[in-house]
């Protein structure tokens, strides 16, 4: 129920929905490094989604927004259902999956971080990809 003090003709509600530091059990095996090829490596994922939540307003209805748990489970499926050698590939697949599965998302930016990169001189490696709905 909309409180009487809130005007019923509200403007479009465009929000950023962020899910940060999604952590393991995400692994990728890399053919470049013997250890990673055998054991894989762990990753962190940050996702920022620009969403049109105009229908949400004050309804407090989960079905009118993007369910964070569902996003997490979908990302986990991308990582775990197949084996990949490059985080660039996984990043691209996650962006496309989010745009296909969540119609409220207008654009998505995915950051995949490899905190244990076997390079010895850096803290982490990160791939950033942004995709925009082309409807």
C-alpha positions, 0 to 999 in steps of 0.5 A: 500500500502506498502511503498517502504522502507519496505521489502515485505518479512516481518517476522511473526508478533506476538503481545500481544493484551491487553484489560484492566479493562473491567468494569461492568455491569458484575455481578455474584450471589454467593450462599455463601453470602446472599447479593451477592446471592440477588444483585450480585457483580461487576467485572473487567476483563483484557484480554491479547491475544497473536496473530499472526498478520502476515497478518496485516503488514501495511494493516491497515485492522481491519479484519486482527486483533482482534476487541477489541469491539467485544471481549468486547461484547463477554465477556459481553455475557458470563457474562450476558447470564447465571448465575454463582456462581464462577468467576473461571467458568466464567474465563474458559468460557471466555478463551475458547470462545476467542480461539474458536471465534478468530482464530488469538489468539494463547493464552489468559490470563484472569484476573477476579477481584472482587474489592468489595469482602465481606471479609473486610480485602482485597482490591480485589480477582482475578482469573487468567487463561491462555489457549493456542490453541492446534491446 
